[in-house]
Amino acid sequence: MLTTLEESLAYIRQRCSLVPATGIILGTGLGELVNRVEVECSLDYADIPHFPVSTVETHKGRLVFGQLEGQAVVVMQGRFHYYEGYTKAQITYPVRIMKMLGIKRLLVSNIAGGIHPQFQLGDLMVIEDHINLHPDNPLRGQNLDHFGPRWPDMFEPYDRQMIDQAMDFGKAQGYRIFEGVYVSVPGPNLETRAEYRYLANIGADAVGMSTVPEVIVARHMDIPVFAISAISDLCYVPHLKPANINEFLEAAAMAQPKITEVFCSLLRG
C-alpha cells in the first residue's frame, strides 16, 4: 500500500503546495462547509491515482485545499462507504493520505438515525464513543508499522478537549446539542424495528453507516479526532416510520449550518 499512497501523494503535491493542519470529512448532505473555505486548489477524486471515487449522489467527490478561519485545511467533499463495495482499506485510504499531507487532527461529520428518545430532527450529537458492527476492520492484514502500532488503543477514540469545546460552543449558541454513542453498521438497508431495539439495548444513541472505519485508521496514526452527527431520522417509538431519504436530507440541511459553525469554532481554538 505504501507505494500506491506515495503515488497518490506525489500527484497531489505536484498540484497543491498547501500543507494542511486539519483534515475534514463531510457527510451526506453536509458538504456546504466548502463554501466557507478560501480555496487554493481542488482535485477530483477520479483524477488522483489509486483514489476511490464517490458513488453516492450527494457526495461530490472532491479534495479541497484552502484556508478556513485562518487555518490550512484539506476537506473531503464526499466520503466512501462499505455498502458501495469498497474494502475498508479503500474507505480509509484518504485518511492515510491526509496524514501524509501533514494533518494534525481530523474533523468528521455524518447523518445518523436518532435512537435515543431525547433526539429531534436536526439535532446535533457530538460522538463521545462508538460501537463498530462492521464485519471487517481497516487494520486487518499486515500492519503498516510506518503509521502506527499493531494493536492501537481505542479507550478514548474521540478527543475530549474538542468535545468539551464543541459542547460549550453549541450550548452558548442555543443549539440542541448532545453527547452520545454512535454505532456504525454496514448498510445500505435501514434497520428493522427489532434491530433498532437491539442497538438501543447495547448502548447506541445514534446509528449510521460511516465514520468508524476512518476514526480507527486516524487513531492508528495517533491523529486526534472530533466527530459529530446530524440527526436525520427518529428511530424510536412512536416516531418510527418507513425511511424517506429526501426527509433525511431535509433534516441534514437543518443541521448543516450549525455543524459548520461548530467546526469553525474548533478551528478558531
C-alpha positions as a printed NumPy array, in Angstrom:
array([[  0.   ,   0.   ,   0.   ],
       [  2.865,   2.418,   0.692],
       [  3.758,   2.552,  -2.992],
       [  0.226,   3.488,  -4.063],
       [ -0.041,   6.033,  -1.241],
       [  3.215,   7.643,  -2.333],
       [  1.996,   7.843,  -5.937],
       [ -1.251,   9.492,  -4.834],
       [  0.665,  11.875,  -2.599],
       [  3.093,  12.838,  -5.381],
       [  0.192,  13.671,  -7.723],
       [ -1.474,  15.846,  -5.079],
       [  1.705,  17.674,  -4.093],
       [  2.508,  18.457,  -7.715],
       [ -0.777,  20.345,  -7.924],
       [ -1.139,  21.832,  -4.46 ],
       [  1.64 ,  23.032,  -2.167],
       [ -0.582,  23.793,   0.841],
       [  0.316,  21.828,   3.985],
       [ -2.978,  21.315,   5.857],
       [ -3.09 ,  21.275,   9.643],
       [ -6.648,  19.934,   9.81 ],
       [ -8.452,  17.319,   7.763],
       [-12.239,  17.457,   7.403],
       [-14.572,  14.707,   6.158],
       [-18.071,  15.887,   5.221],
       [-21.024,  13.515,   5.432],
       [-24.166,  13.029,   3.354],
       [-25.967,  16.319,   2.781],
       [-23.331,  18.202,   4.787],
       [-20.966,  19.35 ,   2.044],
       [-21.646,  23.089,   2.044],
       [-18.865,  23.911,   4.514],
       [-16.565,  24.202,   1.491],
       [-18.37 ,  27.448,   0.627],
       [-16.616,  28.971,   3.65 ],
       [-13.172,  27.816,   2.518],
       [-10.803,  30.2  ,   0.742],
       [ -9.959,  27.592,  -1.866],
       [ -6.379,  27.33 ,  -3.103],
       [ -6.876,  24.181,  -5.155],
       [ -9.45 ,  21.464,  -5.702],
       [ -8.866,  17.966,  -7.077],
       [-11.474,  15.475,  -8.29 ],
       [-11.097,  12.074,  -6.667],
       [-11.289,  10.486, -10.114],
       [ -8.078,  12.274, -11.163],
       [ -5.971,  11.188,  -8.179],
       [ -4.113,   7.908,  -8.807],
       [ -5.439,   4.998,  -6.708],
       [ -8.093,   7.188,  -5.035],
       [-11.608,   5.725,  -4.687],
       [-14.479,   7.538,  -6.395],
       [-17.72 ,   8.532,  -4.656],
       [-20.762,   6.692,  -5.995],
       [-23.344,   8.287,  -3.667],
       [-25.222,  11.084,  -5.442],
       [-24.918,  13.636,  -2.636],
       [-21.133,  13.194,  -2.344],
       [-19.413,  15.453,  -4.887],
       [-16.074,  13.665,  -4.808],
       [-13.538,  16.473,  -4.427],
       [-10.485,  17.079,  -2.289],
       [-10.47 ,  20.796,  -1.452],
       [ -7.442,  22.659,  -0.08 ],
       [ -7.565,  26.139,   1.387],
       [ -7.936,  28.381,   4.406],
       [-10.809,  28.242,   6.887],
       [-10.834,  30.51 ,   9.946],
       [ -7.192,  31.281,   9.213],
       [ -6.225,  27.6  ,   9.322],
       [ -4.898,  25.475,   6.459],
       [ -7.361,  22.647,   5.796],
       [ -7.969,  19.779,   3.416],
       [-11.643,  18.888,   3.015],
       [-13.127,  15.685,   1.674],
       [-16.334,  16.787,  -0.026],
       [-17.768,  13.299,  -0.032],
       [-16.638,  10.052,   1.571],
       [-16.755,   6.321,   0.855],
       [-18.881,   3.599,   2.415],
       [-18.641,  -0.157,   2.846],
       [-22.006,  -0.596,   1.128],
       [-20.599,   0.929,  -2.065],
       [-18.463,  -2.181,  -2.433],
       [-15.186,  -0.708,  -1.247],
       [-12.821,  -2.514,   1.08 ],
       [-12.059,  -0.952,   4.437],
       [ -8.57 ,  -0.123,   3.166],
       [-10.103,   1.823,   0.268],
       [-12.617,   3.61 ,   2.515],
       [ -9.835,   4.842,   4.774],
       [ -7.23 ,   5.457,   2.055],
       [ -7.867,   9.244,   2.1  ],
       [ -7.195,   9.39 ,   5.852],
       [ -3.764,   7.878,   5.249],
       [ -3.193,  10.457,   2.513],
       [ -4.254,  13.326,   4.785],
       [ -1.78 ,  12.149,   7.416],
       [  0.987,  12.112,   4.806],
       [ -0.059,  15.612,   3.716],
       [  0.551,  16.81 ,   7.274],
       [ -2.757,  16.999,   9.178],
       [ -2.572,  17.153,  12.966],
       [ -6.263,  16.499,  13.659],
       [ -9.38 ,  15.225,  11.897],
       [-12.942,  16.595,  11.98 ],
       [-15.732,  14.304,  10.756],
       [-19.459,  14.752,  10.133],
       [-22.275,  12.369,   9.233],
       [-26.032,  11.989,   9.307],
       [-27.444,   9.422,  11.674],
       [-30.68 ,   7.935,  12.892],
       [-31.567,   9.048,  16.407],
       [-32.078,   6.035,  18.67 ],
       [-32.176,   7.882,  21.998],
       [-35.669,   9.282,  22.695],
       [-34.231,  12.702,  23.563],
       [-33.463,  13.395,  19.907],
       [-35.425,  15.542,  17.479],
       [-34.827,  16.021,  13.763],
       [-31.901,  18.317,  13.06 ],
       [-30.308,  17.861,  16.48 ],
       [-26.542,  17.566,  16.801],
       [-24.84 ,  14.649,  18.53 ],
       [-21.163,  15.006,  19.351],
       [-19.746,  11.482,  19.274],
       [-18.01 ,  10.585,  22.529],
       [-17.66 ,   6.864,  21.805],
       [-18.659,   4.319,  19.18 ],
       [-19.692,   0.717,  18.575],
       [-18.32 ,  -0.984,  15.469],
       [-20.685,  -3.559,  13.926],
       [-18.914,  -3.851,  10.574],
       [-17.818,  -7.343,   9.505],
       [-14.287,  -6.19 ,   8.667],
       [-11.636,  -3.865,  10.072],
       [ -9.44 ,  -1.432,   8.119],
       [ -6.413,  -2.576,  10.127],
       [ -6.812,  -6.265,   9.228],
       [ -3.78 ,  -7.713,   7.477],
       [ -0.141,  -6.744,   7.672],
       [  0.345,  -3.782,   9.973],
       [  1.667,  -0.576,   8.438],
       [  4.357,  -0.011,  11.063],
       [  5.275,   3.282,   9.417],
       [  1.9  ,   4.669,  10.544],
       [  1.166,   3.048,  13.878],
       [  1.208,   0.017,  16.193],
       [ -0.241,  -3.419,  15.568],
       [ -2.763,  -3.058,  18.41 ],
       [ -3.816,   0.591,  18.657],
       [ -5.689,   1.596,  21.794],
       [ -9.327,   2.692,  21.445],
       [-10.047,   3.593,  25.068],
       [-10.839,   7.186,  24.082],
       [-11.11 ,   7.435,  20.27 ],
       [-12.618,  10.952,  20.304],
       [-10.65 ,  13.896,  21.646],
       [-12.093,  15.055,  24.972],
       [-10.821,  18.62 ,  24.671],
       [-12.508,  19.132,  21.287],
       [-15.709,  17.506,  22.564],
       [-15.867,  19.901,  25.517],
       [-15.077,  22.896,  23.321],
       [-17.796,  21.971,  20.82 ],
       [-20.372,  21.335,  23.529],
       [-19.627,  24.669,  25.201],
       [-19.892,  26.492,  21.869],
       [-23.107,  24.734,  20.827],
       [-24.849,  25.383,  24.119],
       [-23.778,  29.031,  24.053],
       [-25.37 ,  29.32 ,  20.604],
       [-28.598,  27.736,  21.843],
       [-28.233,  24.61 ,  19.689],
       [-29.864,  21.335,  20.637],
       [-26.548,  19.547,  21.038],
       [-25.823,  16.327,  22.931],
       [-23.03 ,  13.844,  23.541],
       [-23.679,  10.25 ,  22.582],
       [-22.544,   6.869,  21.318],
       [-22.574,   6.262,  17.562],
       [-22.998,   2.744,  16.2  ],
       [-21.76 ,   2.09 ,  12.672],
       [-23.44 ,  -0.618,  10.577],
       [-22.619,  -1.843,   7.048],
       [-25.809,  -0.763,   5.24 ],
       [-27.162,   0.023,   2.747],
       [-30.548,  -1.075,   4.096],
       [-32.063,   0.74 ,   7.034],
       [-32.699,  -1.209,  10.226],
       [-35.733,  -3.239,  11.246],
       [-37.739,  -2.313,  14.336],
       [-36.142,  -5.209,  16.184],
       [-32.673,  -4.063,  15.162],
       [-33.34 ,  -0.548,  16.468],
       [-34.356,  -2.065,  19.809],
       [-31.19 ,  -4.166,  19.805],
       [-28.98 ,  -1.152,  19.074],
       [-30.607,   0.784,  21.898],
       [-30.067,  -2.162,  24.263],
       [-26.332,  -2.358,  23.507],
       [-25.851,   1.336,  24.293],
       [-26.153,   3.189,  20.989],
       [-27.661,   6.672,  20.838],
       [-27.481,   7.064,  17.053],
       [-26.849,   4.793,  14.072],
       [-25.143,   5.367,  10.724],
       [-23.107,   3.684,   8.008],
       [-19.774,   5.52 ,   8.144],
       [-17.215,   7.314,  10.328],
       [-15.936,   4.454,  12.491],
       [-13.541,   2.988,   9.866],
       [-11.991,   6.443,   9.302],
       [-11.701,   7.017,  13.042],
       [ -9.988,   3.664,  13.599],
       [ -7.368,   4.475,  10.98 ],
       [ -6.899,   8.025,  12.242],
       [ -6.328,   6.781,  15.78 ],
       [ -3.951,   4.094,  14.448],
       [ -1.858,   7.065,  13.227],
       [ -2.337,   8.967,  16.523],
       [ -4.451,  11.705,  14.916],
       [ -6.866,  13.369,  17.383],
       [-10.466,  13.071,  16.126],
       [-13.666,  15.045,  16.575],
       [-16.904,  13.7  ,  15.062],
       [-20.479,  14.958,  15.011],
       [-23.792,  13.575,  13.731],
       [-26.803,  15.389,  12.337],
       [-29.918,  13.529,  13.47 ],
       [-31.741,  12.858,  10.2  ],
       [-34.486,  10.46 ,  11.315],
       [-36.029,   9.211,  14.55 ],
       [-35.608,   5.522,  15.283],
       [-37.72 ,   5.053,  18.395],
       [-41.403,   4.529,  19.128],
       [-43.72 ,   6.369,  18.445],
       [-41.709,   8.103,  15.691],
       [-40.623,   5.014,  13.751],
       [-41.879,   5.011,  10.164],
       [-40.714,   3.852,   6.712],
       [-37.498,   5.556,   5.595],
       [-37.634,   8.568,   3.288],
       [-34.216,   9.669,   2.017],
       [-35.493,  13.098,   0.964],
       [-36.634,  13.712,   4.536],
       [-33.175,  12.66 ,   5.759],
       [-31.59 ,  15.284,   3.509],
       [-34.045,  17.936,   4.712],
       [-33.037,  17.232,   8.311],
       [-29.366,  17.343,   7.309],
       [-29.971,  20.751,   5.734],
       [-31.399,  21.957,   9.059],
       [-28.268,  20.83 ,  10.902],
       [-25.684,  21.767,   8.293],
       [-25.182,  25.458,   9.216],
       [-24.817,  24.53 ,  12.881],
       [-22.218,  21.833,  12.146],
       [-20.298,  24.319,  10.008],
       [-20.246,  26.773,  12.914],
       [-19.121,  24.065,  15.346],
       [-16.241,  23.119,  13.034],
       [-15.263,  26.777,  12.593],
       [-15.289,  27.266,  16.359],
       [-12.858,  24.361,  16.758],
       [-10.569,  25.848,  14.123],
       [-10.573,  29.183,  15.916],
       [ -9.443,  27.391,  19.079]])
